[in-house]
């Protein structure tokens, strides 16, 4: 089964739509939409983006400045300008918080793009900027004890993962891929226990909306699988084309949507997160894929429901009881 990008004409949610189907159910608003119309909207968006890129390439070349501007002090603003990052990382607040963050740093992104134009072929300035950025973070916490340092780094890593890196990528300039790669490289070298990747704002924001696939997306990422891997496409198609059409389907999806982000957040804070995700893959996700392939859709629903129920008990209910007892 082949998929392509589509945009829901009702709610503008980004979808992966199967090519051979004429209609699908939007996983965001629950409306039935025509796949061609959704694909046409996505194509129109790509056309606008390509036009902007062409305009940038054809703009007159600027004269080389006498020296490249020093960005070493302003670069840390990409981190410090995040306000209430963890508190705003929720489905109802993240989009607005990210957009405000992105606007506040637009001038810095523009300066970085200009710096990229004038940097040498080896991009030595950007290597230096990445190391400077991470060194500032390191110096802020170097004198803390291990427990406090780990607690702070959880928040710092989230700030990097859902604001700093996506913000740079969202700008869409020539420097973005190079600089995010160098930042991640420096970050992992200094803080090897904290995973960091090139997630875009669109990917993260849609994660709040992927509902049934939220947990499996985290599992697949831990196994090195991409967002458009076979397994996730199978589960998304199952959600959109089967589960959403069942009498209780939308209720199940919405219930998963409410609890799954908390589960993933708490798994990510565990030092055994990679093992936990591998266990979830072996015990639940892989069997679900097999059941879908065998057209045993109802059995898949039972397995997935069992997974969410048990993970909720382990990472939400038991954790809440632990906190309420004053521990």
DADAZI-V514200 format. One record per residue. OMEGA is omega in whole degrees, 0 to 359 (* if undefined). Layout:
# DADAZI-V514200
omega: (OMEGA & OMEGA)
This chain:
# DADAZI-V514200
omega: (181 & 181 & 172 & 181 & 175 & 177 & 181 & 179 & 181 & 186 & 179 & 175 & 180 & 185 & 165 & 188 & 178 & 188 & 187 & 181 & 178 & 180 & 174 & 174 & 179 & 182 & 181 & 185 & 178 & 181 & 175 & 183 & 177 & 184 & 181 & 180 & 179 & 179 & 179 & 179 & 179 & 179 & 178 & 178 & 179 & 180 & 178 & 180 & 180 & 179 & 179 & 180 & 180 & 180 & 179 & 181 & 184 & 180 & 182 & 180 & 181 & 177 & 180 & 179 & 180 & 177 & 180 & 181 & 180 & 182 & 189 & 180 & 184 & 184 & 182 & 176 & 177 & 177 & 186 & 182 & 176 & 181 & 179 & 185 & 181 & 182 & 181 & 180 & 179 & 187 & 184 & 186 & 187 & 184 & 181 & 180 & 180 & 181 & 177 & 178 & 182 & 180 & 182 & 183 & 186 & 180 & 178 & 178 & 181 & 178 & 177 & 178 & 178 & 178 & 180 & 181 & 187 & 179 & 181 & 186 & 181 & 178 & 182 & 179 & 183 & 172 & 181 & 180 & 180 & 179 & 178 & 180 & 183 & 178 & 177 & 179 & 179 & 183 & 180 & 187 & 188 & 183 & 179 & 174 & 188 & 184 & 180 & 180 & 180 & 180 & 180 & 183 & 175 & 178 & 179 & 181 & 177 & 177 & 178 & 188 & 187 & 177 & 189 & 181 & 178 & 179 & 178 & 180 & 182 & 179 & 173 & 180 & 181 & 183 & 195 & 183 & 179 & 186 & 177 & 178 & 179 & 177 & 180 & 179 & 180 & 181 & 182 & 178 & 182 & 182 & 188 & 182 & 185 & 182 & 178 & 181 & 182 & 177 & 178 & 176 & 182 & 180 & 181 & 182 & 178 & 177 & 176 & 185 & 184 & 172 & 187 & 185 & 184 & 181 & 182 & 175 & 178 & 179 & 181 & 178 & 180 & 179 & 178 & 179 & 183 & 181 & 179 & 180 & 183 & 185 & 180 & 178 & 177 & 181 & 178 & 179 & 176 & 179 & 186 & 189 & 177 & 188 & 183 & 181 & 179 & 182 & 180 & 189 & 182 & 177 & 179 & 181 & 181 & 178 & 177 & 182 & 183 & 188 & 187 & 180 & 179 & 178 & 182 & 180 & 183 & 174 & 182 & 179 & 181 & 177 & 179 & 188 & 181 & 177 & 180 & 180 & 177 & 178 & 178 & 178 & 184 & 188 & 187 & 189 & 180 & 175 & 178 & 180 & 180 & 180 & 178 & 179 & 179 & 179 & 177 & 188 & 181 & 177 & 177 & 180 & 180 & 180 & 182 & 178 & 178 & 179 & 183 & 180 & 183 & 177 & 177 & 180 & 184 & 190 & 180 & 185 & 181 & 178 & 180 & 178 & 179 & 181 & 184 & 178 & 175 & 181 & *)
